[in-house]
Amino acid sequence: KAGVTQTPRYLIKTRGQQVTLSCSPISGHRSVSWYQQTPGQGLQFLFEYFSETQRNKGNFPGRFSGRQFSNSRSEMNVSTLELGDSALYLCASSLTGGGWNEQFFGPGTRLTVL
Amino acid sequence: DQQVKQNSPSLSVQEGRISILNCDYTNSMFDYFLWYKKYPAEGPTFLISISSIKDKNEDGRFTVFLNKSAKHLSLHIVPSQPGDSAVYFCAATTNNAGNMLTFGGGTRLMVKP
């Protein structure tokens, strides 16, 4: 069974640009969550999508947005990039939702903002 | 406001001995706790979990203990193996929070041969 895949794996952008990251969940998984990992703030929840609907949202500015498609694939978008957006962006999928459902993480997309 | 804290950024243990990783939380609404392990260049992988209705859960070499009154949980690894060297994150969630996990800052475990 293929795991969670994220593309691209590495990305370099400049301030003010926008970026779109992609996540393909494990086949059959309907929930996709996004996390940001930085050395200073650790792993922080961005948002969760389930059946194409945003179910939960973390404490991030509106520049961070996402969506989920009917095949459960998800994208997240960051507009007007800032230096502080440099981070590892992780996507996780699970069958449904709830803390007791195991989440499987992808390897992440390393975003560098110059 | 850090709701989940791992106060030890690193821990070094000899192979074969016990590793104890600690985690404290402040939000009494949390009712499900998880531990994840992360190797460099990989995403976190689920290790073990515990519901707030239990105080212990065991899976092979890994045992998680939960002390609700102290808002403290710990992960015991016995015996520790060099392959256990990784960063360990504890995480917590509530029953109605979907997959919104709140993570601690992580503890880097080094198991020396």
gemmi code that builds the backbone of each chain (N, CA, C; Angstrom):
import gemmi

chains = {
    "A": [
        ("LYS", (0.852, -1.188, 0.000), (0.000, 0.000, 0.000), (0.888, 1.238, 0.000)),
        ("ALA", (0.681, 2.120, -0.960), (1.511, 3.314, -1.043), (1.208, 4.223, 0.134)),
        ("GLY", (2.255, 4.917, 0.594), (2.079, 5.825, 1.707), (1.603, 7.175, 1.245)),
        ("VAL", (1.646, 8.133, 2.156), (1.270, 9.513, 1.838), (2.394, 10.144, 1.027)),
        ("THR", (2.046, 10.740, -0.076), (3.071, 11.389, -0.892), (2.838, 12.887, -0.917)),
        ("GLN", (3.949, 13.615, -0.900), (3.881, 15.062, -0.945), (4.794, 15.573, -2.046)),
        ("THR", (4.299, 16.520, -2.792), (5.107, 17.127, -3.842), (4.968, 18.638, -3.801)),
        ("PRO", (6.031, 19.374, -4.138), (7.379, 18.854, -4.299), (8.014, 18.557, -2.942)),
        ("ARG", (9.156, 17.954, -2.914), (9.843, 17.687, -1.645), (10.606, 18.918, -1.166)),
        ("TYR", (11.103, 19.690, -2.089), (11.853, 20.895, -1.739), (11.411, 22.035, -2.656)),
        ("LEU", (11.414, 23.218, -2.071), (10.925, 24.386, -2.803), (11.628, 25.621, -2.274)),
        ("ILE", (12.080, 26.457, -3.185), (12.671, 27.741, -2.794), (11.869, 28.848, -3.460)),
        ("LYS", (11.417, 29.782, -2.635), (10.631, 30.904, -3.141), (11.191, 32.189, -2.553)),
        ("THR", (10.755, 33.317, -3.088), (11.166, 34.607, -2.537), (9.965, 35.284, -1.874)),
        ("ARG", (10.276, 36.190, -1.002), (9.221, 36.917, -0.286), (8.212, 37.524, -1.245)),
        ("GLY", (6.959, 37.454, -0.874), (5.906, 38.030, -1.692), (5.285, 37.065, -2.688)),
        ("GLN", (6.005, 35.993, -3.008), (5.443, 35.019, -3.939), (4.401, 34.159, -3.242)),
        ("GLN", (3.749, 33.325, -4.024), (2.824, 32.371, -3.437), (3.286, 30.961, -3.807)),
        ("VAL", (2.790, 29.980, -3.047), (3.230, 28.607, -3.278), (2.056, 27.660, -3.052)),
        ("THR", (2.056, 26.588, -3.805), (1.044, 25.539, -3.645), (1.740, 24.215, -3.410)),
        ("LEU", (1.351, 23.543, -2.342), (1.914, 22.245, -1.999), (0.820, 21.196, -2.165)),
        ("SER", (1.232, 20.000, -2.544), (0.257, 18.952, -2.823), (0.463, 17.738, -1.929)),
        ("CYS", (-0.626, 17.088, -1.608), (-0.593, 15.897, -0.768), (-1.553, 14.848, -1.303)),
        ("SER", (-1.042, 13.653, -1.518), (-1.905, 12.531, -1.917), (-1.985, 11.557, -0.754)),
        ("PRO", (-3.172, 11.365, -0.188), (-3.300, 10.483, 0.981), (-3.232, 9.020, 0.576)),
        ("ILE", (-3.156, 8.187, 1.595), (-3.223, 6.751, 1.367), (-4.596, 6.425, 0.763)),
        ("SER", (-4.600, 5.493, -0.175), (-5.846, 5.127, -0.835), (-6.911, 4.731, 0.182)),
        ("GLY", (-8.089, 5.331, 0.056), (-9.179, 5.027, 0.975), (-9.280, 5.985, 2.149)),
        ("HIS", (-8.223, 6.742, 2.388), (-8.256, 7.715, 3.483), (-8.999, 8.959, 3.031)),
        ("ARG", (-9.868, 9.465, 3.891), (-10.688, 10.619, 3.522), (-10.316, 11.888, 4.277)),
        ("SER", (-9.495, 11.744, 5.306), (-9.107, 12.913, 6.087), (-7.660, 13.274, 5.786)),
        ("VAL", (-7.436, 14.543, 5.526), (-6.078, 15.041, 5.301), (-5.854, 16.247, 6.200)),
        ("SER", (-4.771, 16.200, 6.955), (-4.406, 17.314, 7.830), (-3.055, 17.864, 7.411)),
        ("TRP", (-2.854, 19.129, 7.654), (-1.589, 19.790, 7.331), (-0.984, 20.361, 8.611)),
        ("TYR", (0.343, 20.239, 8.707), (1.077, 20.754, 9.841), (2.290, 21.520, 9.335)),
        ("GLN", (2.686, 22.511, 10.132), (3.919, 23.251, 9.855), (4.921, 22.932, 10.955)),
        ("GLN", (6.136, 22.586, 10.574), (7.176, 22.341, 11.565), (8.295, 23.343, 11.397)),
        ("THR", (8.560, 24.103, 12.448), (9.675, 25.047, 12.467), (10.501, 24.802, 13.724)),
        ("PRO", (11.777, 25.172, 13.714), (12.605, 24.974, 14.906), (12.055, 25.728, 16.122)),
        ("GLY", (11.483, 26.898, 15.909), (11.022, 27.699, 17.037), (9.664, 27.303, 17.576)),
        ("GLN", (8.747, 26.956, 16.699), (7.356, 26.680, 17.106), (7.010, 25.204, 17.120)),
        ("GLY", (7.886, 24.360, 16.638), (7.592, 22.933, 16.626), (6.556, 22.593, 15.578)),
        ("LEU", (5.812, 21.531, 15.848), (4.784, 21.056, 14.922), (3.461, 21.733, 15.251)),
        ("GLN", (2.930, 22.483, 14.312), (1.683, 23.193, 14.561), (0.643, 22.830, 13.515)),
        ("PHE", (-0.561, 22.580, 13.985), (-1.678, 22.204, 13.121), (-2.128, 23.390, 12.284)),
        ("LEU", (-2.266, 23.153, 10.983), (-2.752, 24.185, 10.081), (-4.251, 24.035, 9.835)),
        ("PHE", (-4.636, 22.937, 9.227), (-6.054, 22.650, 8.986), (-6.247, 21.178, 8.633)),
        ("GLU", (-7.517, 20.774, 8.707), (-7.892, 19.407, 8.362), (-9.047, 19.453, 7.374)),
        ("TYR", (-8.972, 18.598, 6.388), (-10.060, 18.453, 5.426), (-10.592, 17.031, 5.481)),
        ("PHE", (-11.900, 16.948, 5.410), (-12.564, 15.647, 5.404), (-13.710, 15.732, 4.413)),
        ("SER", (-13.710, 14.828, 3.455), (-14.745, 14.836, 2.418), (-14.929, 16.218, 1.810)),
        ("GLU", (-13.823, 16.834, 1.436), (-13.760, 18.117, 0.727), (-14.168, 19.323, 1.570)),
        ("THR", (-14.381, 19.127, 2.860), (-14.795, 20.216, 3.743), (-13.731, 20.452, 4.799)),
        ("GLN", (-13.461, 21.717, 5.054), (-12.506, 22.015, 6.125), (-13.184, 21.758, 7.456)),
        ("ARG", (-12.621, 20.880, 8.234), (-13.261, 20.476, 9.493), (-12.673, 21.211, 10.693)),
        ("ASN", (-11.381, 21.481, 10.633), (-10.729, 22.198, 11.724), (-9.690, 23.137, 11.139)),
        ("LYS", (-9.415, 24.214, 11.856), (-8.407, 25.172, 11.395), (-7.588, 25.609, 12.585)),
        ("GLY", (-6.277, 25.664, 12.381), (-5.387, 26.124, 13.424), (-5.265, 27.632, 13.418)),
        ("ASN", (-4.383, 28.127, 14.251), (-4.232, 29.566, 14.433), (-3.185, 30.135, 13.481)),
        ("PHE", (-3.532, 30.182, 12.230), (-2.645, 30.722, 11.209), (-3.391, 31.818, 10.441)),
        ("PRO", (-2.627, 32.778, 9.887), (-3.298, 33.864, 9.149), (-3.963, 33.364, 7.875)),
        ("GLY", (-4.824, 34.212, 7.333), (-5.593, 33.853, 6.152), (-4.751, 33.600, 4.914)),
        ("ARG", (-3.466, 33.963, 4.984), (-2.575, 33.677, 3.839), (-2.436, 32.179, 3.606)),
        ("PHE", (-2.711, 31.427, 4.631), (-2.630, 29.970, 4.544), (-4.028, 29.419, 4.233)),
        ("SER", (-4.132, 28.714, 3.157), (-5.432, 28.153, 2.781), (-5.230, 26.761, 2.204)),
        ("GLY", (-6.310, 26.040, 2.098), (-6.206, 24.697, 1.555), (-7.490, 24.285, 0.884)),
        ("ARG", (-7.433, 23.139, 0.289), (-8.643, 22.553, -0.275), (-8.423, 21.065, -0.451)),
        ("GLN", (-9.530, 20.371, -0.618), (-9.465, 18.930, -0.843), (-10.356, 18.591, -2.023)),
        ("PHE", (-9.881, 17.702, -2.829), (-10.607, 17.308, -4.027), (-11.427, 16.038, -3.772)),
        ("SER", (-12.260, 15.702, -4.721), (-13.157, 14.559, -4.534), (-12.398, 13.242, -4.392)),
        ("ASN", (-11.167, 13.189, -4.889), (-10.364, 11.960, -4.730), (-9.528, 11.995, -3.443)),
        ("SER", (-9.832, 12.942, -2.575), (-9.189, 13.138, -1.265), (-7.818, 13.793, -1.336)),
        ("ARG", (-7.276, 13.961, -2.508), (-6.011, 14.697, -2.620), (-6.223, 16.123, -2.105)),
        ("SER", (-5.171, 16.662, -1.518), (-5.313, 17.991, -0.930), (-4.178, 18.896, -1.376)),
        ("GLU", (-4.466, 20.154, -1.406), (-3.447, 21.165, -1.670), (-3.522, 22.227, -0.588)),
        ("MET", (-2.359, 22.792, -0.280), (-2.366, 23.967, 0.573), (-1.637, 25.088, -0.159)),
        ("ASN", (-2.087, 26.278, 0.071), (-1.547, 27.450, -0.603), (-1.117, 28.477, 0.430)),
        ("VAL", (0.033, 29.050, 0.201), (0.477, 30.162, 1.044), (0.713, 31.347, 0.124)),
        ("SER", (0.018, 32.436, 0.375), (0.179, 33.628, -0.469), (1.066, 34.637, 0.239)),
        ("THR", (1.594, 35.548, -0.523), (2.443, 36.623, 0.008), (3.427, 36.071, 1.036)),
        ("LEU", (4.306, 35.210, 0.560), (5.242, 34.520, 1.434), (6.095, 35.484, 2.251)),
        ("GLU", (6.331, 35.077, 3.505), (7.209, 35.809, 4.410), (8.372, 34.896, 4.778)),
        ("LEU", (9.461, 35.523, 5.251), (10.637, 34.720, 5.632), (10.260, 33.661, 6.676)),
        ("GLY", (9.362, 34.024, 7.584), (8.961, 33.122, 8.656), (8.149, 31.932, 8.199)),
        ("ASP", (7.780, 31.919, 6.932), (7.031, 30.765, 6.408), (7.961, 29.625, 6.034)),
        ("SER", (9.262, 29.872, 6.107), (10.218, 28.797, 5.848), (10.018, 27.699, 6.882)),
        ("ALA", (9.745, 26.513, 6.425), (9.379, 25.431, 7.344), (9.279, 24.125, 6.575)),
        ("LEU", (9.104, 23.057, 7.349), (8.747, 21.764, 6.777), (7.230, 21.646, 6.884)),
        ("TYR", (6.558, 21.442, 5.781), (5.106, 21.310, 5.771), (4.766, 19.833, 5.619)),
        ("LEU", (4.074, 19.330, 6.615), (3.732, 17.914, 6.669), (2.248, 17.712, 6.447)),
        ("CYS", (1.950, 16.670, 5.724), (0.567, 16.306, 5.485), (0.357, 14.931, 6.110)),
        ("ALA", (-0.814, 14.709, 6.669), (-1.124, 13.426, 7.291), (-2.505, 12.975, 6.851)),
        ("SER", (-2.654, 11.691, 6.620), (-3.979, 11.197, 6.234), (-4.451, 10.134, 7.216)),
        ("SER", (-5.755, 10.026, 7.330), (-6.343, 8.961, 8.141), (-7.668, 8.565, 7.512)),
        ("LEU", (-8.166, 7.431, 7.964), (-9.397, 6.908, 7.370), (-10.549, 7.881, 7.551)),
        ("THR", (-10.753, 8.279, 8.805), (-11.844, 9.219, 9.074), (-11.301, 10.354, 9.911)),
        ("GLY", (-11.758, 10.459, 11.102), (-11.284, 11.533, 11.953), (-11.277, 11.079, 13.388)),
        ("GLY", (-10.968, 11.942, 14.278), (-10.918, 11.567, 15.682), (-9.513, 11.201, 16.084)),
        ("GLY", (-9.136, 11.555, 17.254), (-7.777, 11.332, 17.704), (-7.383, 9.879, 17.762)),
        ("TRP", (-8.345, 8.994, 17.808), (-8.008, 7.584, 17.930), (-7.772, 6.920, 16.577)),
        ("ASN", (-7.942, 7.675, 15.521), (-7.627, 7.134, 14.206), (-6.186, 7.451, 13.871)),
        ("GLU", (-5.430, 6.419, 13.564), (-4.021, 6.629, 13.292), (-3.838, 7.522, 12.087)),
        ("GLN", (-2.979, 8.513, 12.232), (-2.637, 9.409, 11.142), (-1.299, 8.980, 10.576)),
        ("PHE", (-1.226, 8.936, 9.276), (-0.009, 8.573, 8.581), (0.551, 9.834, 7.927)),
        ("PHE", (1.785, 10.145, 8.255), (2.396, 11.366, 7.756), (3.206, 11.101, 6.488)),
        ("GLY", (3.211, 12.100, 5.628), (4.095, 12.078, 4.478), (5.478, 12.575, 4.879)),
        ("PRO", (6.432, 12.579, 3.945), (7.800, 12.989, 4.272), (7.960, 14.504, 4.385)),
        ("GLY", (6.956, 15.241, 3.912), (7.010, 16.690, 4.042), (7.539, 17.399, 2.814)),
        ("THR", (7.229, 18.676, 2.743), (7.795, 19.582, 1.728), (8.594, 20.636, 2.469)),
        ("ARG", (9.852, 20.726, 2.140), (10.723, 21.730, 2.776), (10.647, 23.010, 1.963)),
        ("LEU", (10.050, 24.034, 2.542), (9.916, 25.334, 1.871), (10.924, 26.319, 2.442)),
        ("THR", (11.684, 26.905, 1.577), (12.627, 27.954, 1.970), (12.208, 29.249, 1.303)),
        ("VAL", (12.027, 30.280, 2.108), (11.654, 31.596, 1.574), (12.841, 32.538, 1.727)),
        ("LEU", (13.301, 33.072, 0.589), (14.473, 33.961, 0.608), (14.058, 35.422, 0.494)),
    ],
    "B": [
        ("ASP", (1.028, 30.102, 24.098), (0.683, 29.228, 25.208), (0.852, 27.767, 24.783)),
        ("GLN", (1.899, 27.122, 25.309), (2.162, 25.738, 24.943), (1.293, 24.821, 25.767)),
        ("GLN", (0.358, 24.152, 25.142), (-0.529, 23.269, 25.884), (0.093, 21.909, 26.122)),
        ("VAL", (1.069, 21.546, 25.323), (1.772, 20.270, 25.476), (3.262, 20.575, 25.497)),
        ("LYS", (3.925, 20.116, 26.556), (5.343, 20.444, 26.711), (6.180, 19.198, 26.942)),
        ("GLN", (7.303, 19.170, 26.262), (8.299, 18.155, 26.527), (9.534, 18.910, 26.991)),
        ("ASN", (9.793, 18.854, 28.274), (10.800, 19.727, 28.857), (12.234, 19.293, 28.608)),
        ("SER", (12.415, 18.041, 28.204), (13.777, 17.578, 27.915), (13.991, 17.564, 26.407)),
        ("PRO", (14.819, 18.456, 25.899), (15.041, 18.458, 24.451), (15.840, 17.249, 23.974)),
        ("SER", (16.606, 16.641, 24.875), (17.378, 15.478, 24.464), (17.575, 14.520, 25.629)),
        ("LEU", (17.856, 13.262, 25.265), (18.051, 12.200, 26.251), (19.014, 11.193, 25.654)),
        ("SER", (20.005, 10.802, 26.445), (20.975, 9.818, 25.990), (20.909, 8.601, 26.902)),
        ("VAL", (20.807, 7.423, 26.313), (20.634, 6.186, 27.071), (21.525, 5.103, 26.480)),
        ("GLN", (21.987, 4.213, 27.335), (22.796, 3.086, 26.872), (21.885, 1.992, 26.327)),
        ("GLU", (22.354, 1.345, 25.286), (21.596, 0.230, 24.700), (21.256, -0.791, 25.784)),
        ("GLY", (20.015, -1.281, 25.757), (19.575, -2.289, 26.713), (18.933, -1.714, 27.969)),
        ("ARG", (19.172, -0.420, 28.215), (18.592, 0.203, 29.394), (17.215, 0.781, 29.063)),
        ("ILE", (16.558, 1.320, 30.064), (15.235, 1.913, 29.863), (15.366, 3.375, 29.432)),
        ("SER", (14.536, 3.768, 28.478), (14.406, 5.178, 28.097), (13.060, 5.663, 28.600)),
        ("ILE", (13.059, 6.800, 29.270), (11.818, 7.393, 29.768), (11.697, 8.802, 29.216)),
        ("LEU", (10.676, 9.004, 28.415), (10.432, 10.319, 27.830), (9.174, 10.891, 28.469)),
        ("ASN", (9.251, 12.143, 28.855), (8.161, 12.766, 29.595), (7.443, 13.856, 28.811)),
        ("CYS", (6.197, 14.064, 29.201), (5.358, 15.042, 28.508), (4.332, 15.585, 29.505)),
        ("ASP", (4.166, 16.888, 29.527), (3.171, 17.517, 30.394), (2.163, 18.291, 29.546)),
        ("TYR", (0.951, 18.368, 30.016), (-0.060, 19.124, 29.270), (-0.849, 19.993, 30.245)),
        ("THR", (-1.449, 21.024, 29.711), (-2.189, 21.946, 30.565), (-3.702, 21.911, 30.304)),
        ("ASN", (-4.110, 21.486, 29.127), (-5.522, 21.504, 28.761), (-6.235, 20.258, 29.287)),
        ("SER", (-7.089, 20.429, 30.273), (-7.773, 19.286, 30.878), (-8.831, 18.684, 29.943)),
        ("MET", (-9.094, 19.341, 28.819), (-10.060, 18.795, 27.857), (-9.449, 17.695, 26.995)),
        ("PHE", (-8.136, 17.613, 26.955), (-7.495, 16.556, 26.174), (-7.928, 15.200, 26.709)),
        ("ASP", (-8.340, 14.311, 25.818), (-8.748, 12.990, 26.287), (-8.114, 11.870, 25.478)),
        ("TYR", (-7.187, 12.215, 24.620), (-6.488, 11.171, 23.873), (-5.071, 11.652, 23.618)),
        ("PHE", (-4.116, 10.765, 23.885), (-2.709, 11.143, 23.813), (-1.953, 10.151, 22.943)),
        ("LEU", (-1.009, 10.674, 22.195), (-0.273, 9.835, 21.247), (1.211, 10.148, 21.328)),
        ("TRP", (2.011, 9.179, 20.958), (3.440, 9.374, 20.781), (3.799, 9.061, 19.339)),
        ("TYR", (4.624, 9.937, 18.777), (5.127, 9.749, 17.434), (6.647, 9.748, 17.472)),
        ("LYS", (7.224, 9.021, 16.533), (8.673, 8.969, 16.389), (9.018, 9.561, 15.029)),
        ("LYS", (10.091, 10.338, 14.981), (10.471, 10.954, 13.718), (11.964, 10.786, 13.467)),
        ("TYR", (12.263, 10.189, 12.305), (13.631, 10.116, 11.825), (13.876, 11.298, 10.880)),
        ("PRO", (15.129, 11.707, 10.722), (15.436, 12.809, 9.798), (14.930, 12.521, 8.392)),
        ("ALA", (14.447, 13.519, 7.739), (13.974, 13.452, 6.351), (12.750, 12.551, 6.176)),
        ("GLU", (12.099, 12.186, 7.271), (10.870, 11.408, 7.181), (9.782, 12.097, 7.986)),
        ("GLY", (8.516, 11.774, 7.674), (7.437, 12.275, 8.499), (7.343, 11.485, 9.793)),
        ("PRO", (6.666, 12.032, 10.790), (6.480, 11.295, 12.042), (5.704, 10.006, 11.809)),
        ("THR", (6.032, 8.983, 12.577), (5.285, 7.730, 12.511), (4.662, 7.452, 13.874)),
        ("PHE", (3.437, 6.995, 13.834), (2.695, 6.711, 15.059), (3.352, 5.566, 15.822)),
        ("LEU", (3.425, 5.740, 17.141), (4.062, 4.728, 17.979), (3.040, 4.035, 18.884)),
        ("ILE", (2.384, 4.805, 19.707), (1.471, 4.257, 20.690), (0.557, 5.373, 21.172)),
        ("SER", (-0.624, 4.978, 21.651), (-1.567, 5.981, 22.124), (-2.209, 5.524, 23.425)),
        ("ILE", (-2.899, 6.453, 24.071), (-3.621, 6.113, 25.295), (-4.819, 7.036, 25.436)),
        ("SER", (-5.924, 6.433, 25.832), (-7.138, 7.196, 26.086), (-7.122, 7.666, 27.539)),
        ("SER", (-7.827, 8.744, 27.795), (-7.830, 9.289, 29.153), (-8.552, 8.387, 30.158)),
        ("ILE", (-9.248, 7.361, 29.664), (-9.917, 6.459, 30.603), (-8.967, 5.375, 31.098)),
        ("LYS", (-7.753, 5.353, 30.542), (-6.762, 4.372, 30.968), (-5.588, 5.079, 31.626)),
        ("ASP", (-4.789, 4.336, 32.353), (-3.565, 4.926, 32.892), (-2.310, 4.252, 32.355)),
        ("LYS", (-2.504, 3.224, 31.556), (-1.342, 2.520, 31.001), (-1.748, 1.821, 29.711)),
        ("ASN", (-0.836, 1.866, 28.755), (-1.036, 1.093, 27.530), (0.318, 0.567, 27.091)),
        ("GLU", (0.331, -0.709, 26.735), (1.594, -1.375, 26.433), (1.562, -1.978, 25.036)),
        ("ASP", (2.685, -1.850, 24.332), (2.792, -2.447, 23.008), (4.241, -2.862, 22.800)),
        ("GLY", (4.503, -4.117, 23.090), (5.865, -4.613, 22.935), (6.815, -3.927, 23.894)),
        ("ARG", (7.858, -3.312, 23.356), (8.853, -2.640, 24.197), (8.385, -1.258, 24.668)),
        ("PHE", (7.264, -0.811, 24.165), (6.789, 0.544, 24.444), (5.585, 0.539, 25.384)),
        ("THR", (5.675, 1.361, 26.428), (4.578, 1.518, 27.373), (4.350, 2.996, 27.615)),
        ("VAL", (3.103, 3.404, 27.558), (2.784, 4.793, 27.867), (1.972, 4.816, 29.161)),
        ("PHE", (2.352, 5.717, 30.050), (1.669, 5.899, 31.317), (1.024, 7.279, 31.322)),
        ("LEU", (-0.198, 7.340, 31.849), (-0.906, 8.611, 31.931), (-1.300, 8.895, 33.369)),
        ("ASN", (-0.927, 10.057, 33.866), (-1.311, 10.501, 35.205), (-2.160, 11.757, 35.017)),
        ("LYS", (-3.475, 11.570, 35.015), (-4.376, 12.687, 34.710), (-4.341, 13.770, 35.766)),
        ("SER", (-4.216, 13.372, 37.016), (-4.221, 14.383, 38.072), (-3.013, 15.296, 37.959)),
        ("ALA", (-1.896, 14.743, 37.504), (-0.682, 15.534, 37.326), (-0.579, 16.107, 35.919)),
        ("LYS", (-1.502, 15.729, 35.047), (-1.456, 16.131, 33.641), (-0.086, 15.796, 33.049)),
        ("HIS", (0.275, 14.552, 33.200), (1.609, 14.094, 32.812), (1.502, 12.721, 32.161)),
        ("LEU", (2.256, 12.563, 31.081), (2.372, 11.227, 30.514), (3.828, 10.930, 30.212)),
        ("SER", (4.140, 9.656, 30.171), (5.506, 9.259, 29.895), (5.509, 8.053, 28.974)),
        ("LEU", (6.568, 7.954, 28.220), (6.788, 6.820, 27.320), (8.017, 6.069, 27.812)),
        ("HIS", (7.851, 4.780, 28.072), (8.954, 3.934, 28.493), (9.322, 3.001, 27.351)),
        ("ILE", (10.602, 2.923, 27.068), (11.097, 2.004, 26.041), (12.074, 1.046, 26.726)),
        ("VAL", (11.704, -0.231, 26.736), (12.538, -1.225, 27.399), (12.588, -2.508, 26.575)),
        ("PRO", (13.776, -3.049, 26.221), (15.065, -2.370, 26.342), (15.273, -1.412, 25.170)),
        ("SER", (16.043, -0.393, 25.382), (16.323, 0.576, 24.313), (17.294, -0.024, 23.315)),
        ("GLN", (17.076, 0.302, 22.056), (17.933, -0.201, 20.986), (18.459, 0.989, 20.174)),
        ("PRO", (19.623, 0.837, 19.549), (20.172, 1.952, 18.758), (19.198, 2.462, 17.695)),
        ("GLY", (18.396, 1.573, 17.133), (17.407, 1.973, 16.127), (16.289, 2.835, 16.680)),
        ("ASP", (16.214, 2.934, 18.001), (15.207, 3.806, 18.622), (15.649, 5.265, 18.606)),
        ("SER", (16.888, 5.513, 18.247), (17.394, 6.886, 18.207), (16.607, 7.700, 17.189)),
        ("ALA", (15.920, 8.705, 17.671), (15.024, 9.512, 16.835), (14.496, 10.657, 17.695)),
        ("VAL", (13.678, 11.490, 17.107), (12.981, 12.520, 17.878), (11.582, 12.005, 18.194)),
        ("TYR", (11.200, 12.086, 19.450), (9.901, 11.602, 19.893), (9.000, 12.787, 20.248)),
        ("PHE", (7.807, 12.767, 19.692), (6.831, 13.815, 19.963), (5.646, 13.228, 20.696)),
        ("CYS", (5.207, 13.893, 21.742), (3.915, 13.531, 22.296), (2.890, 14.492, 21.713)),
        ("ALA", (1.667, 14.034, 21.613), (0.590, 14.831, 21.025), (-0.695, 14.542, 21.782)),
        ("ALA", (-1.606, 15.486, 21.715), (-2.872, 15.324, 22.423), (-4.004, 15.881, 21.580)),
        ("THR", (-5.187, 15.351, 21.836), (-6.360, 15.843, 21.123), (-7.596, 15.649, 22.001)),
        ("THR", (-8.689, 16.221, 21.564), (-9.950, 16.036, 22.269), (-10.900, 15.212, 21.412)),
        ("ASN", (-11.939, 14.718, 22.034), (-12.862, 13.809, 21.366), (-13.498, 14.422, 20.126)),
        ("ASN", (-13.736, 15.719, 20.155), (-14.431, 16.341, 19.035), (-13.516, 17.185, 18.165)),
        ("ALA", (-12.222, 16.973, 18.283), (-11.268, 17.827, 17.555), (-10.819, 17.225, 16.232)),
        ("GLY", (-11.430, 16.174, 15.801), (-11.019, 15.563, 14.550), (-9.587, 15.122, 14.640)),
        ("ASN", (-8.815, 15.463, 13.652), (-7.408, 15.082, 13.660), (-6.512, 16.245, 14.060)),
        ("MET", (-7.048, 17.211, 14.768), (-6.271, 18.367, 15.174), (-5.431, 18.001, 16.393)),
        ("LEU", (-4.194, 17.620, 16.129), (-3.289, 17.235, 17.203), (-2.487, 18.443, 17.669)),
        ("THR", (-2.300, 18.517, 18.985), (-1.408, 19.505, 19.573), (-0.155, 18.775, 19.996)),
        ("PHE", (0.969, 19.182, 19.423), (2.225, 18.482, 19.658), (3.099, 19.189, 20.689)),
        ("GLY", (3.891, 18.387, 21.381), (4.962, 18.924, 22.189), (6.154, 19.238, 21.296)),
        ("GLY", (7.169, 19.820, 21.876), (8.319, 20.257, 21.099), (9.282, 19.151, 20.685)),
        ("GLY", (9.104, 17.973, 21.251), (9.945, 16.849, 20.865), (11.125, 16.635, 21.800)),
        ("THR", (11.540, 15.381, 21.911), (12.735, 14.995, 22.657), (13.584, 14.121, 21.753)),
        ("ARG", (14.837, 14.518, 21.591), (15.758, 13.706, 20.775), (16.365, 12.624, 21.646)),
        ("LEU", (16.073, 11.382, 21.307), (16.617, 10.231, 22.041), (17.819, 9.665, 21.291)),
        ("MET", (18.896, 9.500, 22.011), (20.093, 8.869, 21.444), (20.391, 7.615, 22.257)),
        ("VAL", (20.374, 6.473, 21.608), (20.675, 5.215, 22.272), (22.064, 4.780, 21.831)),
        ("LYS", (22.963, 4.723, 22.791), (24.359, 4.414, 22.477), (24.600, 2.915, 22.557)),
        ("PRO", (25.293, 2.363, 21.546), (25.580, 0.917, 21.560), (26.538, 0.553, 22.684)),
    ],
}
model = gemmi.Model(1)
for chain_id, residues in chains.items():
    chain = gemmi.Chain(chain_id)
    for i, (resn, *xyz) in enumerate(residues, 1):
        res = gemmi.Residue()
        res.name, res.seqid = resn, gemmi.SeqId(i, " ")
        for name, pos in zip(("N", "CA", "C"), xyz):
            atom = gemmi.Atom()
            atom.name, atom.element = name, gemmi.Element(name[0])
            atom.pos, atom.b_iso = gemmi.Position(*pos), 0.0
            res.add_atom(atom)
        chain.add_residue(res)
    model.add_chain(chain)
structure = gemmi.Structure()
structure.add_model(model)
structure.setup_entities()
